[in-house]
Amino acid sequence: IRVDRVVYSDGTHPENAPGAVDLWPTEPDGGGQSLTRMVASGYGNDPDNWTALVPSPGE
């Protein structure tokens, strides 16, 4: 069983990130885009596995 953990960030708090660099996409933070996981089997806690996309509700 694969257990996944995600600690989300809105990209505006580098002081809480390793090396003081917050790597999470900032576009979904009130910018109208959604935070979307790129590879379902990839690690959820890896900011590189997430991207900002136009929302697609119901799809």
Long-range contacts (C-beta under 8 A, 24 or more apart in sequence): 4-43, 4-44, 4-45, 5-44, 5-45, 6-44, 6-45, 7-45, 8-35, 9-47, 23-47, 23-48, 24-50, 25-50, 25-51, 25-52, 26-52, 27-52, 28-52
